[in-house]
Every structure is written in structure tokens, then in C-alpha cells.
Amino acid sequence: MKWVYDGIEMAAYDEENGELTVFVINRDWEETAEFTLDITGLDGYRFEGHYQMFTEEAGVQNTYEAPDRLAPVRNEETRAEGMKVEAILEKLSWNVFRFVKAE
């Protein structure tokens, strides 16, 4: 795999179930980040989705009264072509990229 961003936190490869999950955090308080992930070498896998969690309002958090104020949502703007995925990571965001073995 080739990373074109230095915020990779962790990747989990589950060969038995045919899944690759990549976790990325953009810790920048002011700027979005361009992110490219190249999974060349994992032939037979396809991009399943990019899920992100962020808010434009600093300090927003979930509470007992409002448990879903901040929740992961699917980023429909992320693009995959071949074995390469390109995305924009929102500032102060938590991101998950999922790949599954093609059937």
C-alpha cells in the first residue's frame, strides 16, 4: 500500500473475512486535507466506502439527551478508480475507509 498523507492511524486486514479497514484522522484545526490511498497489491478487493465523523462547530459532543449529535456518515464525494481512492478529509475529522474482497 502507498500512503499520500501522514495521518494514517491504523489499518486492519482481516484476510479470513476478506476485509481491509483503514482509519485516518485529520488533526488540523483549520484545513481540510487531500488524501490518496493506493491499495495496489491487494488484488481482488473493491472499495466499499468512506465514513467520516466531523462537525463545523467546535466543542460539539454527544450527550445522554442528544446521543446522535456527532455520528459517522458516509462520504459520497470520495472517489475510487482501480486500486486508488481519493478523498478530502474535513478538518478535525475521523475517517474510515473500507475495502472488501470482490466476489
Sine and cosine of phi, psi and omega as CSV:
sin_phi,cos_phi,sin_psi,cos_psi,sin_omega,cos_omega
0.00,0.00,0.49,-0.87,-0.01,-1.00
-0.81,-0.58,0.81,-0.59,-0.02,-1.00
-0.97,-0.23,0.71,-0.71,0.10,-1.00
-0.86,-0.51,0.80,0.60,0.02,-1.00
-0.06,-1.00,0.61,-0.79,-0.08,-1.00
-0.99,-0.17,0.30,0.95,-0.05,-1.00
-0.98,-0.18,0.25,0.97,0.00,-1.00
-0.89,0.46,0.82,-0.57,0.01,-1.00
-1.00,-0.08,-0.68,0.73,-0.07,-1.00
-0.22,-0.98,0.48,-0.88,0.14,-0.99
-0.74,-0.67,0.66,-0.75,0.02,-1.00
-0.86,-0.52,0.83,-0.56,-0.01,-1.00
-0.92,-0.40,0.90,-0.44,0.01,-1.00
-0.94,-0.34,1.00,0.00,-0.07,-1.00
-0.89,0.45,-0.62,0.78,-0.04,-1.00
-0.87,0.49,-0.67,0.75,-0.01,-1.00
-0.99,-0.12,-0.02,1.00,0.04,-1.00
0.93,0.38,0.73,0.68,-0.03,-1.00
-0.73,-0.68,0.63,-0.78,0.15,-0.99
-0.79,-0.61,0.80,-0.60,0.02,-1.00
-0.83,-0.56,0.78,-0.62,-0.01,-1.00
-0.88,-0.47,0.79,-0.61,0.00,-1.00
-0.96,-0.28,0.77,-0.64,-0.05,-1.00
-0.69,-0.72,0.66,-0.75,0.06,-1.00
-0.85,-0.53,0.75,-0.66,0.16,-0.99
-0.99,-0.14,0.94,-0.33,-0.07,-1.00
-1.00,-0.01,0.03,1.00,-0.02,-1.00
-0.95,0.31,0.76,-0.65,-0.04,-1.00
-0.98,0.21,-0.32,0.95,-0.15,-0.99
-0.84,-0.54,-0.40,0.92,-0.15,-0.99
-0.83,-0.55,0.56,-0.83,0.21,-0.98
-0.97,0.25,0.19,-0.98,0.00,-1.00
-0.72,-0.69,0.67,-0.74,0.13,-0.99
-0.98,0.18,0.69,-0.72,-0.07,-1.00
-0.75,-0.67,0.76,-0.66,0.08,-1.00
-0.78,-0.63,0.75,-0.66,0.03,-1.00
-0.82,-0.57,0.84,-0.55,-0.01,-1.00
-0.92,-0.39,0.91,-0.41,-0.03,-1.00
-0.97,-0.23,0.48,0.88,0.08,-1.00
-0.80,0.60,0.71,-0.71,-0.05,-1.00
0.94,-0.34,-0.34,0.94,0.08,-1.00
-0.97,-0.24,0.87,0.50,-0.01,-1.00
-0.84,0.54,0.58,-0.81,0.04,-1.00
1.00,0.00,0.05,1.00,0.04,-1.00
-0.97,-0.25,0.48,-0.88,0.06,-1.00
-0.77,-0.64,0.46,-0.89,0.02,-1.00
-0.95,0.33,0.81,-0.59,-0.01,-1.00
-0.99,-0.15,-0.59,0.81,0.00,-1.00
0.22,-0.97,0.29,-0.96,0.06,-1.00
-0.87,-0.50,0.84,-0.54,0.02,-1.00
-0.89,-0.45,0.70,-0.72,-0.03,-1.00
-0.68,-0.73,0.42,-0.91,0.06,-1.00
-0.75,-0.66,0.84,-0.54,0.04,-1.00
-0.29,-0.96,0.19,-0.98,0.07,-1.00
-0.55,-0.83,0.51,-0.86,0.07,-1.00
-0.98,0.19,-0.32,0.95,-0.04,-1.00
-0.99,-0.14,0.89,-0.45,0.04,-1.00
-0.90,0.44,0.64,-0.77,0.07,-1.00
1.00,0.04,-0.05,1.00,0.03,-1.00
-0.91,0.40,0.69,-0.72,0.03,-1.00
-0.51,-0.86,0.33,-0.94,0.07,-1.00
-0.98,0.19,0.54,-0.84,0.04,-1.00
-0.71,-0.70,0.11,-0.99,0.08,-1.00
-0.88,0.47,-0.60,0.80,-0.02,-1.00
-0.96,0.26,-0.51,0.86,-0.03,-1.00
-0.70,-0.72,0.97,0.25,-0.11,-0.99
-0.96,0.29,-0.19,0.98,-0.06,-1.00
-0.88,-0.47,0.41,0.91,0.02,-1.00
-0.90,0.44,-0.59,0.81,-0.01,-1.00
-0.80,-0.60,0.93,-0.36,-0.06,-1.00
-0.57,-0.82,0.44,-0.90,0.04,-1.00
-0.91,0.42,0.62,-0.78,0.09,-1.00
-0.73,-0.68,0.44,-0.90,0.02,-1.00
-0.97,0.25,0.74,-0.67,0.06,-1.00
-1.00,-0.05,0.96,-0.28,-0.05,-1.00
-0.98,0.17,-0.15,0.99,-0.02,-1.00
-1.00,0.05,-0.25,0.97,0.02,-1.00
-0.92,0.40,0.68,-0.73,-0.07,-1.00
-0.89,-0.45,0.64,-0.77,0.06,-1.00
-0.83,-0.56,0.73,-0.69,0.08,-1.00
-0.67,-0.74,0.89,-0.45,-0.07,-1.00
0.89,0.45,-0.82,-0.57,-0.03,-1.00
-0.98,-0.22,0.29,0.96,-0.05,-1.00
-0.86,-0.51,0.70,-0.71,0.04,-1.00
-0.88,-0.48,0.71,-0.71,0.04,-1.00
-0.82,-0.57,0.73,-0.68,-0.05,-1.00
-0.56,-0.83,0.33,-0.94,0.18,-0.98
-0.96,-0.28,0.83,-0.56,0.02,-1.00
-1.00,-0.08,0.86,-0.51,0.03,-1.00
-0.89,0.46,0.42,-0.91,0.03,-1.00
-0.88,0.47,0.57,-0.82,-0.02,-1.00
0.73,0.69,0.80,0.60,-0.05,-1.00
-0.88,-0.48,0.44,-0.90,0.10,-1.00
-0.94,-0.33,0.77,-0.64,-0.13,-0.99
-0.72,-0.69,0.61,-0.79,0.06,-1.00
-0.78,-0.63,0.78,-0.62,0.07,-1.00
-0.91,-0.40,0.81,-0.59,-0.04,-1.00
-0.90,-0.44,0.67,-0.74,0.08,-1.00
-0.79,-0.62,0.61,-0.79,0.02,-1.00
-0.77,-0.64,0.45,-0.89,0.02,-1.00
-0.92,0.39,0.80,-0.60,0.00,-1.00
-0.94,0.35,0.62,-0.79,-0.02,-1.00
-0.98,-0.19,0.00,0.00,0.00,0.00
